[in-house]
Amino acid sequence: MKPIEGKEKRISCDTLLLSTGLIPENDLSKNCGVKLSSITGGAFVSETLETSVQGIFACGNVLHVHDVVDFVTLEAERAGISAAKYILGNSRKVKRISVEAGNEIRYVLPQSIRCGVDIELSIRVTCPREDVVIEFFDGGTLVKTEKLRKVHPAQMVKIRLKGSETSGINSLKAEVLGK
């Protein structure tokens, strides 16, 4: 389990894909200057899963801990498509807004989104609750309300926002209301 001096080998490639364990291992991200979340241990990303460093995309357990491998696969597909668009020059710089975790929300991914596009947010709550309402605010303006029967910190909550719901907003904050 130690590198053997003189046995290293350089391989030319246009894409590097890394698979890690359950806890985000982000030495490579740190070395590239990617901004990391102190809560998830993973990279801050946009809805395309691009990190704070242009052209570097993150997904799976390098981004945050997942409940189900299916979510990792879906993120990997999205990151791959986004990276391909980036390489082909089909992505452009756009104004982004920050997405914040509010009352009883541990974190929300992605941490920034483009206004006016359909997006699925991944949310972890801080404590188990029943008959929960998650509300999304732009400052003091209510953007969306989502009612859920139960939430639990071990369960990833997925909530979709329509482009019409995020069009023209300046910020987005998720809050839990409930019993």
LINFENDA-V850095 format. One line per field, one symbol per residue. phi: phi as a letter, one per 20 degrees, with the letter a starting at -180 (. if undefined). psi: psi as a letter, one per 30 degrees, with the letter a starting at -180 (. if undefined). Layout:
phi->???
psi->???
This chain:
phi->.cfdgndfbecfbdbcdddcefegdcgffgfenffdefeendffcefemfefdgnddcamffeafdecfgffffffffffffffffffmedcfcfddeddedgldfbccfebcefndfbdedcdeebfbcldcdddcdmeefebccecfbcbgedfedcedegfedfmedbbcececqe
psi->gkkjkfflkkkklfkkkkklaekkjheeeeffgkkkkfefflkklaffgkafjkfkkklaffelklekfeeeeeeeeeeeeeeeeeefggllklkllkklkbkgkelkklfklkkgkkkkkkkklflkllikkkkkkjbgkkekkkkkeklkffkkkkkkklefffkglflkkkkkla.
